[in-house]
C-alpha cells in the first residue's frame, strides 16, 4: 500500500475522530473520498461541507465500488453490510491504524501515546509546529480550538499523530520522536491486567526508529524498561527530569512559567488555558519543539496563542460569579487532575461535578478510584453509565460509585433532568465530565450559567 497511489478511498465509520482525520488527509491530497456513518454529526456535516460524500444507511447502492482502498474502524461490527461486501469481493480492506502505520514509514513521525494527556500533547505539538512555521501534518484525537479541526496538512514531510492504545493499534507505528504521557491501567477489557497495559507501552517505545528519541513523563512505572536510542524525561516541576517547569505562577485561569533543560531554558512562557496538568503537557510539547530546533521566541508566541481543545479543560463560562468547565475526563486520574486544578484556580467557589461514567467494565474496574476522586468536589451529580460498545453487566451501575463517595452530597439523575435541576442551584464552579453523550449538556448548561 503506497499512499500516493490511492486515488479513491472509502471509509466505513468516517465520522469517528480518528477516521475523519485520515479522510481529510486523503481529501487534501486530491483523492476521491467517501464513506458511511451511522448518524449525522457536526463533524460529518463539516466533512460534507468540505466536499466528502457521506451517507447514513447501510446501502450497497451508495458505496464506492471503484475504491482502491477501504478503511474501517474497530467500532464497526464485522456484520456491517458494506464491510462484508468489500471483504467478500476482493477489495483491499484495512484498519485506520494500517494507514497511520504507512504514514509513519513515509514521513518523519512524532507520535504521542499514553492513557491520558495524549490528545492535548499531540495538539500542542502540532500547534507549535504550525504556528512557528515549521509545518506538519496533524492527525489528532480532538478538535483544536485554534483551527476548528482534528487534521491539517503541510508540504513538510512531518506528521504529528495521536497514538491510540485501545486495541493495540499504536503498536503498528514507527516514530522518529515518541512521547509517552502515562501508563495507568485502562482498557482492561482488552489487556486483562495492568501489567499487560504497561508491556504494550514498553513495546510502543521499542518501535522507535533507529537513532530516534523517546520523551517520556518522569516517574512512569517500569521506566527503566522503556526503549529508544535517545531517551529524555519531562515533568511538571521535578528537577530530576531532563525537562521541567519552574517558577509557575497562576494568572487569570492560566499560568506563566519557565522551562528548564540542561544547557537551555526558556523563560516567561504564558499558557492561557486551565489545568496544572496542562503546564506539564506544555513542557512535553516545548521539549519536542526544542528538539526540532524551533527558537524560544517562536515557542513563546505559539504557546501564548494556544486556545486548547474542545472538551479538554474547556472554559464555556468564565465570569467572576460563575465558572463552567467541560472536560472529556473518563478515568480517575484524569478526573483528579481536572478537579484539583479547577479548585486551585478558583479557590473558594463551591465545586459541582456532573459526571457520566463511560463503559460498564471501566466503572466496575475503577469504582473505588472514581469515588475517591469525586469526593474532592463539594457536590456530585452522577448520570447513568454510558455503555458505548458494551452490553450491561449485572450489578454495575452509577450507584456502585455513588455508594462509595464519602463527603460531598451525591445525586443520580438522567442527563435530560440536569438543566432543570441546575436552574434552581446557586452554582459557582460547575464541571461536566465524561466521554459519552454528556456533551449534549454543554449548550443548555452554558446558557443557564452565562445568564447569571
HUNORBEL-V674184 format. One record per residue. N is the residue number from 1. RES is the residue in one letter. OMEGA is omega in radians with two decimals (none if undefined). Layout:
BEGIN
[[N:RES:OMEGA] [N:RES:OMEGA]]
END
This chain:
BEGIN
[[1:X:3.04] [2:X:-3.02] [3:X:-3.06] [4:X:3.14] [5:X:3.11] [6:X:-3.09] [7:X:3.09] [8:X:-3.07] [9:X:-3.09] [10:X:-3.08] [11:X:3.05] [12:X:-3.01] [13:X:-3.00] [14:X:-3.05] [15:X:3.10] [16:X:-3.05] [17:X:3.12] [18:X:-3.14] [19:X:-3.09] [20:X:3.10] [21:X:3.13] [22:X:3.08] [23:X:3.12] [24:X:3.11] [25:X:-3.12] [26:X:3.13] [27:X:-3.13] [28:X:3.06] [29:X:3.06] [30:X:3.12] [31:X:3.02] [32:X:-3.04] [33:X:3.06] [34:X:-3.12] [35:X:-3.14] [36:X:2.86] [37:X:-3.03] [38:X:-3.09] [39:X:3.05] [40:X:3.14] [41:X:3.08] [42:X:-3.12] [43:X:3.14] [44:X:3.10] [45:X:3.05] [46:X:3.12] [47:X:3.13] [48:X:3.12] [49:X:3.11] [50:X:3.08] [51:X:3.12] [52:X:-3.09] [53:X:-3.11] [54:X:2.99] [55:X:-2.93] [56:X:3.01] [57:X:3.09] [58:X:-2.99] [59:X:-3.09] [60:X:3.12] [61:X:-3.06] [62:X:-3.09] [63:X:3.10] [64:X:-3.10] [65:X:3.08] [66:X:-3.08] [67:X:3.03] [68:X:-3.03] [69:X:3.08] [70:X:-3.12] [71:X:3.11] [72:X:3.08] [73:X:3.11] [74:X:3.11] [75:X:-3.13] [76:X:3.11] [77:X:3.14] [78:X:-3.11] [79:X:-3.13] [80:X:-2.95] [81:X:-3.08] [82:X:3.12] [83:X:3.11] [84:X:-3.14] [85:X:-3.11] [86:X:-3.13] [87:X:-3.07] [88:X:-3.09] [89:X:2.92] [90:X:3.09] [91:X:3.02] [92:X:-3.07] [93:X:-3.07] [94:X:3.02] [95:X:3.04] [96:X:-3.09] [97:X:3.11] [98:X:3.08] [99:X:3.13] [100:X:3.08] [101:X:-3.13] [102:X:3.12] [103:X:3.13] [104:X:3.08] [105:X:-3.00] [106:X:-3.07] [107:X:2.97] [108:X:-2.94] [109:X:3.01] [110:X:-3.09] [111:X:-3.08] [112:X:-3.12] [113:X:3.10] [114:X:-3.09] [115:X:2.89] [116:X:-3.13] [117:X:-3.00] [118:X:-3.14] [119:X:-3.14] [120:X:-3.10] [121:X:-3.12] [122:X:3.12] [123:X:3.08] [124:X:3.14] [125:X:-3.11] [126:X:3.11] [127:X:3.12] [128:X:-3.13] [129:X:3.14] [130:X:-3.07] [131:X:-3.10] [132:X:-3.10] [133:X:3.11] [134:X:3.06] [135:X:3.07] [136:X:2.90] [137:X:-3.04] [138:X:3.09] [139:X:-2.93] [140:X:3.12] [141:X:3.10] [142:X:-3.12] [143:X:3.11] [144:X:3.12] [145:X:3.10] [146:X:-2.98] [147:X:3.13] [148:X:-3.08] [149:X:3.02] [150:X:3.13] [151:X:2.85] [152:X:-3.04] [153:X:-3.13] [154:X:3.03] [155:X:3.13] [156:X:-3.10] [157:X:-3.12] [158:X:3.11] [159:X:2.97] [160:X:-2.99] [161:X:2.97] [162:X:-3.03] [163:X:-3.02] [164:X:-3.12] [165:X:-2.94] [166:X:-3.09] [167:X:-3.12] [168:X:-3.07] [169:X:-3.11] [170:X:3.14] [171:X:3.08] [172:X:-3.03] [173:X:3.04] [174:X:-3.05] [175:X:2.94] [176:X:2.99] [177:X:3.14] [178:X:3.01] [179:X:3.09] [180:X:-2.98] [181:X:-3.05] [182:X:3.11] [183:X:-3.13] [184:X:3.12] [185:X:3.02] [186:X:-3.13] [187:X:-3.13] [188:X:3.01] [189:X:3.11] [190:X:-2.97] [191:X:3.11] [192:X:-3.08] [193:X:3.04] [194:X:-3.14] [195:X:3.12] [196:X:3.06] [197:X:3.14] [198:X:-3.14] [199:X:3.14] [200:X:3.12] [201:X:3.06] [202:X:3.11] [203:X:3.08] [204:X:-3.13] [205:X:3.12] [206:X:-3.11] [207:X:3.10] [208:X:-3.11] [209:X:3.09] [210:X:-3.10] [211:X:3.09] [212:X:-3.03] [213:X:2.97] [214:X:3.00] [215:X:-3.02] [216:X:3.09] [217:X:-3.12] [218:X:3.04] [219:X:3.10] [220:X:3.08] [221:X:3.13] [222:X:-3.10] [223:X:-3.13] [224:X:-3.14] [225:X:-3.14] [226:X:-3.03] [227:X:3.14] [228:X:-3.13] [229:X:3.08] [230:X:-3.08] [231:X:3.08] [232:X:3.05] [233:X:3.07] [234:X:-3.12] [235:X:3.04] [236:X:3.14] [237:X:3.09] [238:X:-3.05] [239:X:2.98] [240:X:3.08] [241:X:3.11] [242:X:-3.13] [243:X:-3.10] [244:X:3.10] [245:X:3.07] [246:X:3.11] [247:X:-3.10] [248:X:3.09] [249:X:3.05] [250:X:-3.07] [251:X:3.02] [252:X:3.11] [253:X:3.09] [254:X:-3.02] [255:X:2.95] [256:X:-3.05] [257:X:3.03] [258:X:3.08] [259:X:-3.06] [260:X:2.95] [261:X:-3.11] [262:X:3.12] [263:X:-3.10] [264:X:3.00] [265:X:3.01] [266:X:-3.07] [267:X:3.05] [268:X:3.03] [269:X:-3.14] [270:X:3.11] [271:X:-3.00] [272:X:3.01] [273:X:-3.07] [274:X:3.07] [275:X:3.12] [276:X:3.08] [277:X:3.12] [278:X:2.98] [279:X:3.11] [280:X:3.08] [281:X:3.12] [282:X:3.09] [283:X:3.13] [284:X:-3.12] [285:X:3.11] [286:X:3.08] [287:X:3.10] [288:X:-3.13] [289:X:3.12] [290:X:3.09] [291:X:-3.10] [292:X:3.06] [293:X:3.11] [294:X:-3.03] [295:X:-3.07] [296:X:-3.11] [297:X:3.12] [298:X:3.10] [299:X:3.14] [300:X:-3.10] [301:X:-3.11] [302:X:-3.14] [303:X:-3.14] [304:X:-3.11] [305:X:-3.08] [306:X:-3.04] [307:X:3.08] [308:X:-3.09] [309:X:3.09] [310:X:3.10] [311:X:2.98] [312:X:-3.04] [313:X:-3.04] [314:X:3.07] [315:X:3.05] [316:X:2.98] [317:X:3.14] [318:X:-3.11] [319:X:3.12] [320:X:-3.04] [321:X:-3.03] [322:X:3.09] [323:X:3.08] [324:X:-3.13] [325:X:3.06] [326:X:-3.06] [327:X:-3.11] [328:X:-3.00] [329:X:-3.12] [330:X:3.10] [331:X:-3.09] [332:X:-3.11] [333:X:3.07] [334:X:3.11] [335:X:-3.14] [336:X:3.13] [337:X:-3.13] [338:X:-3.04] [339:X:-3.12] [340:X:3.13] [341:X:-3.13] [342:X:-3.13] [343:X:3.11] [344:X:-3.12] [345:X:-3.05] [346:X:-3.09] [347:X:3.08] [348:X:3.12] [349:X:3.07] [350:X:-3.04] [351:X:3.08] [352:X:3.14] [353:X:3.06] [354:X:-2.97] [355:X:3.06] [356:X:3.08] [357:X:-3.08] [358:X:3.14] [359:X:3.07] [360:X:-3.11] [361:X:-3.13] [362:X:3.10] [363:X:3.12] [364:X:-3.04] [365:X:-3.00] [366:X:-3.11] [367:X:3.13] [368:X:3.14] [369:X:3.09] [370:X:-3.12] [371:X:-3.13] [372:X:-3.10] [373:X:-3.13] [374:X:3.10] [375:X:3.08] [376:X:3.13] [377:X:3.06] [378:X:-3.11] [379:X:-3.08] [380:X:2.98] [381:X:3.12] [382:X:3.00] [383:X:3.02] [384:X:-3.12] [385:X:3.02] [386:X:-2.96] [387:X:-3.04] [388:X:-3.03] [389:X:-2.94] [390:X:2.96] [391:X:-3.13] [392:X:3.03] [393:X:-3.08] [394:X:3.10] [395:X:-3.12] [396:X:3.14] [397:X:3.09] [398:X:3.08] [399:X:3.13] [400:X:3.09] [401:X:-3.05] [402:X:-3.09] [403:X:-3.09] [404:X:-3.12] [405:X:-3.12] [406:X:3.05] [407:X:-3.04] [408:X:3.03] [409:X:-3.09] [410:X:3.06] [411:X:3.00] [412:X:3.13] [413:X:3.06] [414:X:-3.11] [415:X:-3.04] [416:X:-3.12] [417:X:-3.05] [418:X:-3.10] [419:X:-3.13] [420:X:3.09] [421:X:-3.07] [422:X:3.11] [423:X:-3.03] [424:X:-3.05] [425:X:3.06] [426:X:-3.00] [427:X:3.11] [428:X:3.08] [429:X:-3.07] [430:X:3.10] [431:X:2.92] [432:X:-3.05] [433:X:3.09] [434:X:-3.05] [435:X:-3.11] [436:X:-3.12] [437:X:3.05] [438:X:3.11] [439:X:3.08] [440:X:3.08] [441:X:-3.02] [442:X:-3.04] [443:X:3.11] [444:X:3.12] [445:X:3.10] [446:X:-3.11] [447:X:-3.13] [448:X:-3.02] [449:X:-3.13] [450:X:-3.11] [451:X:-3.09] [452:X:none]]
END
